[in-house]
């Protein structure tokens, strides 16, 4: 770490990811801060700074300070593995920089106490926070727990049989035994019960047990949220959610026509495979233990945002997301892979990036929020279809001149009302306008939204 980087940390002061300790602090006190940072999002401890005055005091014995830091890390349970602390000279004072990396694989305690960072303080974690963090880091798997109150009657066995047909199962193995081996059932004695993963994948009505198991898909007309939108709330098993969400997005995706070697080539606004990968990743890797929030997919005129509850799992961070692999839902990932939705080892991130680049679009943007993860795909937007291309696209439908003018207006403005059509064609009657628009709807070019005076039309 450079002097400038350390100075920036020092000047930022104590906070969620930064702590100061004097040279006299005990290994136990230092371990407390390291554990709290490890159970949060990582951070930095500067040893040799007054913890209250934030004054640079420096170290009299740098090597002893380094040994103290490593000893403090080993007091954690399990032992905290951190990079070798670095000595940095700041304004003539030698201080030790102790880094706790983000995305650590375990939940850490100190003498039986679980701590986390709350602003500039180390605070005890509640039992619920400990359970949640254990699930996030894969030490306790929500998907493998038996669903309270569920029985085998809550499983859709027709879906199970369809799933098992293409698999090379052991001869004589029953459907129950196959699901048990896949982690979709638990077994106590001779009694089977469905797990959370089993019901999410094959349940009769999974929403009865998991209220937040839904995908909300919304398509807005412009680049921002507005009162003009189409929406579908999808409650179903995970495979069906994926299929229905993809169908919604593809059906509402702009399409353009390009001439390639004198041949007409239709192109979608986004590569369909990349959209599918984004949906599958949201479904496969979301945190199903989080209540009150489902997956949200928002489609705007220039982008699609895919949000799923739960931050990046395990040791995966925004910096290593392309190369590192960790799944909080191993059972769900495996079954979706069996069904052909994903490749077990790829998870689709690198493939999604390449598909977007091959389509002449920017690479996806990955973001972590306070409680979730978001992928944004940017499309061609208004540059996808030129007026000339649009006219060529609908020429074979034998439209009249008024209708072609209305479609050119729509290509620019994204929507049109009866009044706006009337202003484009002031010399025709209101009844003619109504018939023209109805004909465009019948030809499957336009979609009618609203009723009476609130009616408007958009491209279907």
N, C-alpha and C positions, 0 to 999 in steps of 0.2 A: 504494500500500500504506500502511495507516495505521500510526501509531506503535505501537498495541497489537498489531497483527499482526507487526510487526518484532520487538517485545519478546518475543513468544511464540516466534518463531524463534530469537532470541538465547538465551533461557533454556533452550530445548530442547537447545542445544549442538550440536557437530559430530556428524554422523551420515550415514545413507544419503542424505538429501536436503538436507543443510546443510553448508556449509563456511565457514571464516573465513580471511581474508587481511589482512595488514597493508598499509599504503599503499606500502611499499617493495617489495612483491612485483613480479616482472618480468611483462611481458605473456605470456611463454612459460609461466611457472608458473601464471598465472591461466587461460590457455587450457587447460592440462592439466585443471584442475578443471571447467571449462565443458564440455569434450569428454566427460569421464567422466560428468557428470550427464546430458548429452544422450543418451548411449548407454545410460543407465539409465532412470529414471522421471522425470527432471527434478528441479529443486530450486532452492535459493537460495544465493548466495555473498554474504556480508557483507564488504565491503572497508572496512577501518578498525578491524579487531578483531585482537588478537594471536592468531595461529593456534595457538600452544601454550598460552598463559596464558588464552586466551579473554577477555582484558581489553579493554574499550572504550578504544581509543587515539584514535579520531577522525581526520579528514582535515585536512591543512593546505592542500591545493589541490584542492577538490572537482571543479572542471572538468577538471583534468589526470587525476584518477582516473577520471572518466567516459570521457574519451578513451582511457585505457588499457584500460578494459573493452571498449569497442567494437573497439579494435585487436586485443585478445586473441580476440574472437569471430571476427574475420576471418582469424586464423591457422589456424583449423580447416579441414579439407578434407572435404566442401565447406564454404564459409563458413557459420558459424552465425548464423542470423537470430534475434535475441532482442529482447524489448521494451526500450525505452529505459531504462537504469538510473535508479533514483530515489534522490534524496538525502533522508535522514530523520535528524532530530535525536533522539538517544536519550541521556537523562541528561546533556545538555550536550555530547555528542560527536556530530559530524556523520559519518555513515557512508553508504556507497553500497550500495544493495540491487540485486543483479544476479539476475534471474530467468531460469531456463532452463525453458521450458514443457514439460509432458509431451506424449507422442504426436507427437514430431517425425518428419518423413517420411524421414530419411536415417540412414545409419550414418556417424559422424564419426571422423576420425583427426587426429593431430597429428604432422607430420613422419614419416608412415608408421606411426605407432604407434596402435593402437586401445585405448582405455582405457574402463573402466567403474567404477562405484562399488561398493565392497565395504565396507559399514559406513562408517566415517569416512575411508577411504583410497581413493585413486585407484590402480587396479591394471590391469596389462595384460590384455587379453582373449585367450583361446586362439583358435586358428583355428576350432574348432568353435563357440565362442560367437559369433564374428564371422559365420560362415555362418548360424547360427540367427537372429541379429538381422537380417541382411540379408533372410532369408525373411520374418520377422515384419513388416518395414517395406516389403516389396514390391520391394526392389532385386534380389533373386534369387527367382524363382518356383518353388517345389517342384513345383507341378502341371504346369509346362511342361517339366520335365526328362524325358528318355527313361528308362523303367523298366529298370534293369539286368537282363539275362537274358530280357526279354520279347520275344515276336515277335507277328506278326499273328494267329497261331493262338490266342493267348490272348485275342483279342477275340471277343465273342459277336455275330456279324454279323447274326443275326436281330433282336436288340435295336437294332442300328444302323439296320437297314432300317425298323423300326417308328418309330424316332425321326425319320428323314428324310422319311417319307411326308407328314406335314402341312406340312413346310417348303417354301418356294418356292425350291428349289435351281435352279441354272443347268442348262438342258437339256444332256444329254450328260455331266454331271458324275458321276463315279463316287463310290461310298460312301467310298473312301479319300481322294479329293480333298476331299470334303465334310468329313470328320473332320479332315483336315489344316488346312483353313481355319478350323475351329472350335478348333484347338489341341489336339486329342485324338491327333494323330499328329505325329511329326517326320519330316523327309525329308532324306536325304543322297544326292545323285545321284538315282537312280530307286528307292532303297530306303526304304520306310516302316517306322517303328517306333512302337509305342504310347507315349504319354506317361503320366505318373502319373495325370493327370486322365482320360485315355482309359480306362485300366483301372479306375479307381474308378467311372466312369460306365457302362462297357460291357464290363467284363472277364468272362471265363468264371468264374474263381474269384479275385476280387480279394484275398481273404484270404491267398492264397499269397504275394503280393508285399507286402501291407500287413497285418501281423499285428494291428496296433492299429485297423484299420478295422472297428469294431464299434459297435453301440449296445446297451447293457445297460439293459433296462427292468424296473423292480421295482415292485410294488404292495404296500405295507404296510397292515395293517389299521388301525393307529392313527396318531398324530401323530409317532411316533418309530420308528426302526429297531427291529425285533424279529425273533424266530425265525419269526414267522408272515408269510409273504409268497408272492407269485407272481412268477416271474421268467422273462424270455425274453432270450436272447443272440442278437442279430441280426447275422449275417454275410452280406453280399450287396452288390450294387451300390448306389450311393447312392440312386437313385430307389426301389428296392425297400425299402431300409432305412427311408426316410421313410414309405412306405405301411404297412409292417408295424408300425412304432412307433406310428403314428397309430391303427391298428386295435386294438392292445393297450390303449392309453389309453382309447379310446372304449368298448371292450367292458368295461373295468373302472371306468368312470365312473358315479357315482350319477346317478339320474334321478328327477325329481319331477314331480308333476302339480299344476297350478294351475287354478282356475276363472276364466276371463276371459270376461265377458259371457255367463255360463251355459254356456260351452263349455270342454271339457277341453283344457288345453294342457300338453304334456310339455316340461319344460326339463331340459337337461343341467347337470351340476354346473359345467362350464366351457363357454364358447363353443367349439365344435369348431374353428372357423376360427382362433381365437387359439392353440389347442394346436398346430394344424398349422403356423402361422407360427413358433412357438417351435422345433418340430422342424426345420423347413427352415433356420432361421437357424443352429442348432447344426451341421447337416450342411454348409451352404454356406460357413460362415465359420470352421470349426475349422482348427487348424494340423495338417495331415496329416504334417508332417515330425517331429512329436513321437512318439516310440516309447514303448511300454509303457503307454499310456493311451488309452481310447476315450471315446466320448460316454456319459454316464450320465444316465438319466432316472428319478427316484425319485418315486413317487406315494404321498402320504400321505392321511390322512382329511381334511386341511384345505388341502393345497397340492400342487403338482407342481414339482419342481426339475429344471431342464435344465442340465447341466454339459457344456461342451465344452473340450477342450485348446487352449491358446493364448490369450493375453491379447488385448485389443482391438487391431485392426491399425492401422498407419499413424498418422494424426493423430487418430483417433477416441478420445474419452475418455468417461467416464461423464457428464460435464457436457454434451457436445455430441452424444451418441449418437442423439438423435432427429432432428437436422437435418443432421449430417455424413454423408458417404458415402465408404467406402473398402473395397475388397474385396481380401483376399490371394489369393482363388481366383477370378479373373475368368472363366476358362474354365468352371469348375464352375457358377458363378452364371449364366453365359449359357446353358449347356445346360439347367439346371434351369428357367430362365425359358422357354426354347423348349418345354419339356415342360408348362408351365403351373403349375409349383409356386410360382414367385415372380414379382413384377414387377421388371424389371431395375433400375430406379432407386429403388424403394421400400424393398426389403430387409425390409419388414414390421414394423419396430419401431413406427412411429407407428400403423400399422393395428392391431397387437396391443394397444396401449394403448387405442385407441378401442373395440375389440371388448370388452375387459374392462369398461370403464366403461359401455358400453351394456348389458351383462349385469348391471349392478348390483354389480360386483365391484371391488376395488382395482386400481389400475394395476400392471403387472408391476414387480417389484423386480430391478434390474440390479446385479450385483456382480462385481468382479474379484478373483481369488485370485492366489496367487503364480505359478501357471503356467496359469491358465485363466480362463474366464468363465462366469457362472451367471445364468440367468433363473429367477425364481420366480413362479408364478401361484398366487394364493390363491383358493380356491373358497368355496362356500357352507357347506361342512362339514356339521355336524349340523343346521344351520338350513334345509337344502334341503327336507327332507321331514318334515312333521309326522305324528304318529300317525294323525290323522284322514285326511290325504291318502293315507297308506300303505294304510289299511284300504279306502279307496275304490278304490285302484289294484288290489288283488287280490280285490275283492268278486265280480267276474264269474267267478272261478275256482272258486267254490263250495267254499271251504275250510271245515273244521269249526272249532268254537270254539277247540279246542286249538291248531290251526295258526295261527289269527289271533293268539292270545296269544303264540305263539313268534315270529311276525314282528314284533309290537310290541316284544318283548324285544330282538330283533336290531336294530331301528331305534335303540334306545338304547345297546346294549352292543357292537354291530358283529360279534359272533360268538356262537354257542351250541353247547354240547356235549349229548350224550345225557343226561348227568347233570343238567345245568341244565334241560333240557326236562322231565326226570322230576320235578325239584323244583317246576316250574311246574304240573305236572299229576300230583300224587302218587297219585291214585286210579285210574290206568290202568296196564296192564302194560308191561313193557319191550318186548315185541313190538309193541304198539300204537304206542309211541314210535318204534320203528324204521320201521314202515310209514308213519307220518305224515311223518317226515323224508325217506324215500325218495320219497314222493309229491311233496313240495315240490321235490326235485331233478328229478324227472321233469317237473314243470310249469315247469321252467327258472327257478325263483325263487331257489333256493339252489345253492351250489357246495360240494361235499364236499371237505374238505382233510384229508390224513393218513390213517392206517389204524389199525384196532383201537382201543386205548384212547386213542390220540393224535388220534382223529378229532374234527373240529369243522366247523361250517357257517358260511358267510358269504353275504351277498347276491351273486348273480351279476351 
